[in-house]
Amino acid sequence: MASLIPGYNYDIFISYRQKDNKYDGWVTEFVDHLKSELEATFKEEISVYFDLSPHDGLLDTHDVDESLKEKLKCLIFIPIISRTYCDPASFAWEHELKSFVDQASHDQFGLKVKLGGGNVASRVLPVQIHDLKADDRSLVETVLGGFLRSIEFIYSEPGVNRPLTQNDSEVKNINKTNYRNQINKVANAIDEIISGLRAGVSSPPEDNETEKAAPAGDMKDDRQKVKKPDGKKKKVIYSSSSLVITMAVIAFYLFAGGSKLPFEKRDWILITDFDNQTNTPLFDRSLYTAFSLSAAQSSYINIFTRARMLETLRRMKVTDEAYISEDTGREIAIREGIGLFIVPGISEVGNEYSVTAKIIDSETGDILKSEVLYARTQDDILSALDRLSKKIRQDLGESRYNISLQDKPLSKVTTSSLEALKQYSLGIESHLASDFDNARKYYENALKIDTGFIAAKASLGNLMVQKFDPSEGIELLEEAISGADRLTDREKYGIMAFYAENVEHNYEKAINNMDILEKMYPDDPVYHNNLGWYYQQTKQFDDAITEYKKAVSINPHLVLTYGGLLWVYLENTAETDSAFVWAKKMISDNPDNAWGYFYMGSVWVCLDSAANALNCFKKSHEINPDLVLNSYRLAHEFRRQENYAEAITVLKQIIAKHPEETSAYYDLGINLDAIGNQTEARKYFLDFKKIAEEKWMKDFPDYFGTYTSLAAVYARLDEMELSQQMLEKAMSLDSTQYFKFAQVLCLQGDIPATLKYLELALDNGYRNLYWLKTDPELSELKYDIRFRNLIDKYFKPE
């Protein structure tokens, strides 16, 4: 059957892996439903190539490329993107997807087609039936030469990732998609693409005859036929039809979007620093902060944040991170697969300021669009930036109506003072660089200049709560909350979530605020990470895992998020196999980061592979010798393998660099005692005891951990009566800390009670297998069959 357009053999080619059709014939059913939908969409008959045979009936002796060449000569290529399709060794990938992309890129239309509304679409129309791993998505996008924009047929519930079927409930489906509607979307997308291709074959005749040039001799006669106004005022009468037309025009003006630029909704874009052509240093940081803040209100475009740009530069081994120029911005955009980037600028024109923005194609470096606005004085610059942001958003296809919904003026959400804004910008930069002292100074400077700068109060309050003075931070946060309606939605709901967590200790309220942000900005990995953390704190571990995975699928370099995910797997759900997979992926995505090897070492301990565990902890220590938590685990692993001298060396290195690390004194005592040096061991145990008695008893008199720590060290010093008193005090403060009680009881030599409390801990959700196997306090149980039976009962797969 021929194509609608001469020269092509099929309208549509369906490409898939046979594995995705074996279980329930999903692909066959999809094709049948699509054909029926196409019949209801097109007047003409649409030809679809779909082969049920594993290799299209080809033998090994056939020339695959030549055999498929004619069949691949089609208008639209639909790959069924699944977990198995993303396989460079597969037939469909190599001989269908890649071949079509190459073939279509060189035919009369090219791979991209301009649609009727001015947008651009690819002739590859992916249908996605599984959520993909980040590396699989990257693989697809490499072949397609851009972001994967698919029509999704994915059914998701916690722990479920399978193709959507016509019998699935959209209420239960996390994605809220309906099979019938998705089929219709595919047919409509095909209609748009084919219409665009047809328009490219020949231009339609002009309907507006008045636009044609009239013969010169007719012009005088036409003018004479026009009835001249009689000079009397006439009442204007509008018919209902003209009112409808007027309303339609207004609606189109407000709601119509679309762009001639290669940009679609939720694509990513990068904004460089301002090209400051003036002699005013005040503009260097402040204008970038203002412009990016204004643009980031949009839920139509995704802004690649400054934090992510700096993260990319660090991976590129770029040490000078002070200024992101056009060249640097382009390099980052290419590296991150971002198609367009924006270079804003400011210069002086006479007595005015010219504020500009260039939209540049990352691959070619071509300027696709530029905007120029003017500000008479410095006081007018923020207003000009507001207008510039709107223009850029419109250029990228966002409708005026959507812009109006997310367009708070900069003077309201930030400050009218450029000097205050610059200090705030420097504060943000210092905060990102973990230079908390300078961040505090700059935020405070901003508030001295403008005491009503709500965003600065919120940022300083956040910093004070976490790093300096919580009580002062809470006061600032309360002031910020009272003025939160003046902030952008991102800032407003973000600070409300932070306040709910850190001040009100209300995680449900924090979840509600963060959920609002996630729905508004579904591609921001920070919101998924924060939701994952809140769910983890409320023991909603499946939801935490889901959110953490979403975050790292968007940004695979979020080491903190990987840490949260692996924390859940290793300490909350005891899913060691899953922890192994994600630790491996963390290392793959972040090979130069010590945390990946730290977590992989912990996984190997759980899997009883001591040699692999030691190698991972060593690798982590080699990358970052100042990662104290890894140094402890390296020392524990040396101790477990009875290499006490190495353990002692590592622990002494911790104390030399971090004398405040009290636990290192205690662990040194354990290792020295193991080699028979009781005198030196006792010295370190006494150092630990002194800190606990003089400092912890004073600072944390009502904390159970103060007393379990003292109970443990008293037992190590053979002061059993005091040890028992401290244990009883800890139990009176918090009777649910079963694992901590088991540790002390084991040191006291009461093994039956130790096993009893361990079982209570496990019954109540304790799942830290790493620590059960490593804890020096439980070393007496190493060969106890009752202890091993407990481990098997709670951790062996069913």
N, C-alpha and C positions, 0 to 999 in steps of 0.2 A: 504494500500500500504506500502510495506516495505522500509526501508532506504537503502542507498547505502552501508552502513557498517552493517554487521550482528550484531544482538543483539539490534538494535534500530528500533523503529516502524515508525518514520518519520525523514525526513531530516530537516525540518523546522517547527517550531510551531509559529504561529502568535498570539500575545496576544494584546488585545485592550479593551478600554471601549466602550460600546455600544453608549454612548453619542456622541462619535466622529464619528459615522457612521450614525447617524439619519438624520442630516441636509441635506447632499448631497451624502451620500454613499461613503465618501472619502476612507475609509479603504477597502471596497469591490473593488473599482476601483484600488487602489494601489496593492492589491493582484492579480487582473487580469493582470495588466501590469507587475508585477514582474514575474508571471508564464510565460508570453510570453517571457520575457527577459531571464529567466532561460533556456527555450527551445533553445534559440539561443546561450547560453553560454556552456551548458553541452551536451555531446553526449547521456548520459543516461537520464532517466526521473527522475526528482527531486520530491519527495513527500512533499507536503505542507499541514499542518493541519490548517484549518481556519474555525471557526464555527460562523455562523450568529446568533445563538440563544443567548439570554441574559446571561444565566448561563450554557451554554454547555448542556442544556437539563437536568440538575441535579435538583432533588427535595431536599427539606430540610431534608428529611429522609435519603438521600444517604450519604455515607461516601465520602466526597469530595476528600480527599487526595487519597484514593484508586481508585476512579473513574477516576481521572486525571493522576494517576501515569504512566499508560502505554502510554497515549498520550503525556505526557511530556518527555517520553524517546526518545529524539530527539537529533540531532547533533547540531542544531543552534536554539536559541530562539530569536525571533524578537518582542520586545515590541514596540508598537506605543506610544511614550512618548508625552503626551499632558498635558494641565493644569489639566484635570480631571483624568488622569491616576495616577498622583502622590497623591494617596489617600490610606493610610494604611487600611482604612475600606472597600475598594472596593474588589470585588471578584478577579479581574485580578491581583491586587497587591499582595494580601495575598496568593491566591491559585495557581497562575500561575508564576509570577515573582519570588517571594521568594522561592516557592517550586522548581522551576527549578534550581535556584542558589544553593540551598542546595543539590538537587539530582545530578546535574552535578559535583559539587565539590567532590563528593565521588564515581564517576564512573571511568571507566578505563582510561579516558583521563584527567579528572579534568576540572575545569572551564576555564583554560587558555590553549591555543594551540600554539605550535611553528610553525611559518609559514616558507615557503621555503626560504625567504631571511634572516632568522635568527631573525626576529622580533617576538613578542609575541602578540596574540590577544585573546580577550574573546569570548567565545561561545555565550554570550549575545550580540547581534548586534542591538543596539537601533536605531530606526527611530524616529526622533524628528520632531513634527509638530507645536510646539509653542515655542516661547522664554519663558523660565521658570523663575519664581521668584526664588530668591536665596535660600529660604528655601526648595522649591520643588526640586531644583537641588541637594541640600545637602542631601535630603531624598533619591533620586535615588542613589547618590554616596555612601551613607551608605550601601545600599543593595548590590551594585555592588562591593564594597570594593576598589574603586578607582575613578579616574576622569570619568565623563560622556563623552565618545567619541562616538558621534552619527553621523549618516548620516542625514543631515538636509533637511526637506521638509517644509521650513518656508517662507511664503511670508510676507515681511515687507515694509510698507510705514509709514510715520509719523502717529501715532495713529492706525496702522493696525498690527495685529499679528494673522495670520491664516495659515492653511495648504496651501502649494503650490499645484497648479493644473496644468494640462498640457496646459491650455489656458493662463496662466499668462505670462506677458512680463518680461524677465530677465533684460531689460533695466530699467523698473520702480521699479523692486524689489531691495531694498537696499542690499540684500544678493547676488544679481547677479547670482542666481542659476537657472538652467534649469531643469524642471521636468524630461524630458527624460534622461538627463545626470545623475541625481540623482538615477533614477531607475537602470541605468547601473552600478553606483557605488555600489549599494546594491548587485547586481548580482555578480560583480567582488569580492566583499568582501566575499560573500558566497563561491565563487569558491576557494579563498585563504584559507579560514578556512577548508573547506572540504578536499582540497588537503593536508593541514597540518595534518588533522586527519587521512587521508589514509596513509600518510607517516609514521605515528606513529603505524599503524597496522602491517606493515611488511616493511623491508628495501628492496629496489630494488636490483637486481643482479648487480654485478660490471661489468662495460663495459670495463674498462681499463685492458686488459689482461696482459699488461707488468708489472702491479703491483703484479701479482701472482708469487709466488716463483717457479722457474723452477727446475726440477730434477737436482741433483748435477752432474750427468754424462753428461748432455747436455750443461753445462756451457762452457766447453773447445771448443766444436764444434761451439757454437754460436760466441765465440770470434774469432775463426779462419775464420768465414765467413765475418767478418767485414773488409771492404776494407780499408787498411791503406792509409793515405795521401801520395802523391808522392813528397811532399816537395816543389812543385811549387806553386807560388801565383796564386790564381784564382780570377777572377772578380766576385763580388757578384751581382747577378741579382735578383730583387724583382718582382714578378708578381703582377698584380693588385689585385688579391685576397688576397695575403699576406699583401699588403698595407692596404686593408680594415680591415683585421683582426688586424693589428697593431693599426690602428686608433680606432677600437672598443675597444681594450684593454686599450688604453689611455683614451678614453671617459669613460669607466667603472671605471678606476682608479680615474678620476676627479669627476665624477658625481654620482657614486654609494654611497648610504648612508646605513642606517639600522644598527641596534645594536642587540646584543644578550642579552643586558640588558633590564629589564622591563621599557622601556622609549620610548615615542613616541614624535614626533614633537609637540612643544608648551606645553609639560608637564613642571611642575614647579620643580625646584631643589634649594636646600639651600646650601650656603657655610658658614662654620663656620670660626671663627678666626683661624689664623695660629697657629699650634702647634710648638712653638718656642723652640727648644731644644738647642739653642746656648746661649751664654752669652752676646748677643748683643740686648739690648732693642730697638734699632733702627728698628728692624724687626717687632715689636709687632703690630703696626697699619699700617705701610706703605705697607707691603706685601699683606695684605687682600685687601686694597684699589686697589692696582695694579692688583691683580689676578681677583677680581670681576669685575673691569672695563674692563679688557680684555675679560673675558667670556661673559659679558653683551652686547658685540657688536653683539652677535649672535641673529638672529631672529628665530632660530630653537629651542633654549631652553629659558625658562623663569626663570630668577634669582629672587628668593625671597629676596627682598632687605633688607639691614640692618635696614632701617626705619621700615619695616614691622616686622622684628624680634623683635626689641625693643618694638613695639606696642603689639606684642603677649606676651612678657615677662611682660609688665605692666598689661595685663589682667590676667596673671598667678600670679599676686601679687609678682613678683620677683623684689626686689629692687636693687640687685647688677647686674647692666647691663654693667659692664666694659668689660667683656670677655665672649664670647660665645664659650664654649668648645664643645667637641664631644658629651658629654652627654646632655648638654643643647640644642645643635643643633638638636639632635635626638628627644628630647622632643617637641621642637617647630615643627619639621617636622611632627611628629605623630599628634599633635594637629591641624595642618593646613592641614592634608591630603596629605602631600608631600611624594611620594614613595621613593625617593632617596635623599641623601644629601652627600656633599663633605667635607672632612676634609683635608685641605692642611697643609703642615708642612715644616720645614727647620731644618737641623742639620749640624754639622761639621763632615766631614769625612777626616781625615788627614788634608791636607792644602786646601781642597776643601769644597764646600757646597753641600749638598744633598737636592734637592727640590722635595717634594713628594705630591701626592694627592691620597686619598682613596675615592672610590665611595662606599657608604654603604647603604644597605637596611634598611630603617627606621623601619620597623616592626620587623625584626629579629635581626638587628644589625650586620648582616653578611657583610664582605667586599666582594663586587662583582668584583671589579677591582681596581688595584693600578698602579700608574705610578711613576717612579723615574727618575729625570734628575740631572745633575751636573753642577755646576758653579765654575769656578776656583777661581774667586775673587768676592768681593762685586759688582764690576762694571758689572759683567756678570749675576747677579741675575735676573734683569728685562728681559733680553733676555731669560733666562731659564724659567721664568714665561710665557712669550709669547708662547714658545714651549709647555709648560705644558698645557696651556689653549687650544691650538690646539688639543693636544692629548685627553684631556677630551671631547672636542666637538666631535671628531671622535668616541670615545668610546660610546658616547650617540647616535650616528647614523647620525651626520651631515656630508654631503659630503665635500670632499676637495675643490670642486669648490665653494660651498656656504661659506666655511670658508675664502677662498681667497677674497671674495667680502666684507667681514666684519672682517677685521683683520689688523687694524692699529697697528704698534708696540708701546709698552708702552713708550719707550723713546721719541717718537714723541708726543703722545697724553697726556702724563703727564710731566715727567721731568727725566733727567738722574741722578738726585741727590736723593738718598734715604732719606737724611735728610729733603730736601724740601718736599718730598712726605709724610714723617711722619707729618710734620707741617700741611700740607694740609689735611691729614687724621684726625688729631685732630680738625681742623677747621670744617670739615664736621660733626664730632661727636657733637661738641658744637652747630653747627647750628641746627642739628636734635633735640637737647635738649632745643632749644630756648634760649641758653646762647649766645646771640648775641655779647656781649662785647668780650668774649673769642674767638668766631668764627672769629671776625675781627682781633684780635691779631694773631691768628695762620695763617690765610690767608696772613696777612702782613709779618709774619716771613718767610713763604714759598717763597714769592716774593723777600725778601731780599737775600735769598740764591740763587734763580734762577729767575732773572728778566724777563726771557722769558717764564715762566710757564703760558701758556694761560688759562688752566682750573682754576688755582688759581685766575687769573685776572677776569675771568668771575664770579666765585663764590663771590669774594670780591665786584665786581661791583654790582652784584645782591643785596648783603647785604647792601651796602652803599645807593643804590637808595631807598630801602624799609625802612631802619632803622636809617641811620645816615646823610650822606651828599649826596643828589642826584646829585649835580654837579660833585663831585669827582667820584661818581659811574658811571655817564655817560661817563666820560673820560676813565675809566677802561673798560667799556663795549665796547666802540669804538675801543680800542686796541685789545680786545678779538675778536671782529667781524672781524677785519682785518686779524687775524690769525686763523679764525674759521676752515679753511680746515685742520688744524693740529689736530683738536679734533676728537673724535669719532662722529659718526652720531647722537647718542643720545645727546651729549653735543652741537654739532654744531647747530642742528636745534632747540634745546631747548633754547640756548642763543639767537639765531636769533628771535625766537618767543617772548622771554622776552623783547628784545631790541625794537622790532616792537611795542609791547604794551606800554612799559613804557617810551620810549624815542621818538619814531616816532608817537605814539598814532595812529597807523595804525592797526586796528583790523583785517582787511581783510588779511593783510600780516602775522599777527600773526596766523590767522586761517590756512593759506596755509602752514606755516612751521610746525605747530602742526599736521596738517592733514598728512603730509609726515611721521612724526614719528608714528602716529596712524596706518598707513598702514604698516609700517615696523615692528612695535611691537604692534599688535592688543590687546594683553593681559595685557598691562601696564595701570593700572587704572589711573595713574597720567595724561597721555595724554588725556584720555577721560574727566577727570575732567577739565583740562585746556581748552579743546575745549568747554566744557559746559559753562565755565566762559566767554570765548570770544563770544560765540553765545548769551549769556545772555546780554552782554554789547552792542551788535549790535541789540538787540531786536528780535533775531531769536529764539523765546522761545521754539518752538516745537523741534528744533535741540538741544537746550540747555538741555531740558528734556531728550531727547534720550541719549545724551552723559553722563549726570549725572547718569542715570539709568544703563548704561553700566559699569560705574566706580564702583558703589556700588554692582553690581552683581559679579564683580571680587573680590572686597575687601569691604565687608559689614561693615568694621570698619572705613571707611573714613567719619568721622564726618563732616569735611569741605564740602565734596561733598553732603552729605545729607542736609547740611545747604543751599547750592546753589539750590538744587532741591526744597526744601520747600520754599525758598525765592521766586523762580519763581512762585510756586503755590499760595503763599499767597499775594505777592505784584505785580506780573506782569500779571497773567492770571486769578486770582480769582477763582481757582478751589479748593474750600474748601474741597470737598469730597476726592479728590486726595491727598490733603495735610494731611487730617486725616489718610488715609491709610499709607502714607509714614512716617508720624510722629510716628505712631504706630510701623511700621517696624523698624524705627530708634531706638526706645526705646528697641525693642526686640533684635536687633543686638548689641546695646550698652547700656545695662541697667544701667551702672554705670557712664554714661556721662550726665552732666546737660543739654546739648543743646537739647536732645530729648524731655525732659519735657518742656523746654522753648518753643519749637515749638508747642508741643501739647497744651500747655496753650493758645498760640496765636490762634490755631485752635478753641478751645472751646469758645473763645471770639467771633469769627466769627459765631459760631453756637449758640450763645446766651445762653451758659451754664456757668453761672458765678461761680457756686460752683466747677465744674470740672476745670475751668480755674484757680481758686485760688489754688486748690490742686496741680495742675501741677507746677505752679510758686513756690509754697512752696517747693515741692519736688526738683525742680531744685536748689533752694536756699540752701536746706539742703545738697545736694551733693557738690555744689560749691558756697559758700557764696561770693566768689570774682568774680563771673560772673556778672559784673556791669549791662549789658543790661537786664539780668533777674531781677536784683534788681529793676530797674526802672519799669519793667512791673509788678512786684509784688506790688510795691507802687501804680501804676496806678489802679490795680485791687482792692486794699484796698480802694482807693479813690472812685472808681465807686460804690463800695458797701457801701459807706459812713462810712467806718471804718477809719476815718482820723487819729486817734492816731497811729494806726499800720503803716499807710502810712508815717507819720512823722518820726516814729522810723526807718524805713527802709532807708529813705532818709538821715537822720542824720548819719546812719552807713556808707552810701556811702561817705559822706563828710569827716568823720573821717578817712577812709582808703584812700580815693582818693580826696584830697582837690581841685584838678584840674578839677573835674567834675562839670563844671559850671551849667549845666542843673539842678542839684540837688538843687541849691539855688532857682532857679525859681520855681521848683515844690514844694519846701517847702513853698514858699510864697503862692502858690495856696491852699495848704492844710490848712495852718494856717488861711488864709482868710476865708475858708469854715467853720471853727469852731468859727469865730468871733474874732480872735486875730489879728486885723488889724495892731497893732503896730509892732508885731513880723514879720508879713507877709511883711510889708513895708520894714523892715530891710533887709530881704532876697532879695526882689526885687531890692533894692538899691545896694546890693552886686553884683547881676547879671548885673545891668546897668553899674556899675563901670568897670567891666571886659570888657563888650562889647564896652564901649566908649574908654577906655584906651588901650586895647590890640587889640581887633578885628578891630577897626577903623584904627589902625596903621598897623597891619599885613595883613588885608584883605580889603583894601579900595575899591576894585572894585568887591567885591563879594556881590551878592544880599542878601545872608543870613545874612550878618552883619546887614543890614538895616531892614529886616523883624523881626529879633530878637529884635532890638531896638524899632521898631514900636510896637511890642507886649508888651514889658515891660513898655513903656511909657503909653500905654493904661491901663495897670494894675495899674499904678501910677496916672491915671486920668489926664495925660498930653496929651490931645487929639490932640492939634495942632502939637506938635512935632511928635506924632505918625503918623499923616497924612503926614507930610513932609518926614519921613523915608519910609513910604509906597510908596510914589511917587518916591523917589530915587531908591528903590528896583525895581519898575516897569520899570524905565528908563534903569536899568542895564540888566534886563532879563524879558521881558514881557510875557514869557511863564510859569512862576511859579504860575499857577492859584491856586493850593491848598494852597500854602503859603499865597497868597493874601487873600484867603477866610478866613483863620484863623485870620488874622489881622482885616479884615472887621467885622467879628463876634464879636471880642473884642471891636471894635468901636461902635457896636450896629447897624450896617447897614445890617440887615438880608436879604433884597432883593438882595443887591449886593453880599452878602456871597453866597446865593443860585445860583446866576448867575455864579460866579467864580467856584463854586463846579461843576456845570454842564459842564463848559468849561474844567475843569480838567478831568472829567470822559469821556467827548467826545474825549479828546486827550490821553486817555489810562491809566489814573490813576486808579489803581485797589487795593489799600491797604485797604481792608475792616476792618482789625484789627484797623488801626489808625482812620478810619472814625468813628468807634464805641467807641474808647477810648480817642481820642484827647480832652483834657480839654478845648481847645480854642473853640471847637464846642459844648460845653455842653448846650448852650442856645437852640440848635436845637433838643435836645433829644426827645422832644414830638411834634415837628413841623411836621405836616402831609406832608408838601412839601418835607422836608428832607427825611422822610421815603419813600415817593414815588420815590425819586431819587435812594435810595438804592435798592428798589424793581425793578426799571427799569434796573439797570445796573448789579445787582448781583443775582437776582432770576433766577433759571433755566427755560429755555423756555418750 
